[in-house]
Amino acid sequence: MLIDDDAVLWSAPAAERAGRPLLVLLHGYDLDEHQLFDRAVSLTSEPVIAALRAPLVADTGYAWYEIGTTRTWAQMSEDAQRVAAEVVEWIDRVAPEASSVALAGFSQGGAITMEAMRRAPDRFAFAVLLSSTVMQFPRPGDARLAERRPPVLWARGTADTVLAAIRIRTTTAFLDEHTDVDARLYEGLDHSVSDEEMADLGVWLRARYADGR
């Protein structure tokens, strides 16, 4: 297994998880499971929150897949598919009694979030992409995803220089065609998460859980 059970941060003890919604957090490149956890826990008390640690060691944190000038998008896409499969298997193993499952990821973690949803489109209630884009290659679950059109919050900053323009265009097209996307831009925000963005995320999450997601 690529997911380290001992590194997972949980918002509730094991005895209090069954039958509740589960929100899984996936951090960005060279970060760790603490990146989103503390802020997300303060946003909503409805779901159990689990923050996973990526399997690869980076400079000062962890990564979901290797990046670099020598790696092609096809190679990174294959790695992302493999890791997403592990994330789905981990969820099925540890949370079979969750009333619903949703995913939220930052940057590279957002790419894995969408890979998992595209792999198992009937498994997830909704997704959140923070400063992230979707892998451009087709997946077997894409047609089913387009039928379901689950809610997706896609939030990014206008000053984010990490997300290439072509990736933004392809992600815009994909999310429009396959999901019920709520796309939000934050003026002057770079490749990070602002307090305003997190406040908006809290409102969005509470609305999803109020809808029974």
Secondary structure, 3 states (H helix, E strand, C coil): CCCCHHHCEECCCHHHCCCCCEEEEECCCCECCHHHHHHHHCCCCCCEEEEECCCEECCCCEECCCCCCCCCHHHHHHHHHHHHHHHHHHHHHHCCCCCCEEEEEECHHHHHHHHHHHHCCCCCCCEEEECCCCCCCCCCCHHHHHHHCCEEEEEEECCCCCCCHHHHHHHHHHHHHHCEEEEEEECCCCCCCCHHHHHHHHHHHHHHHHCCC
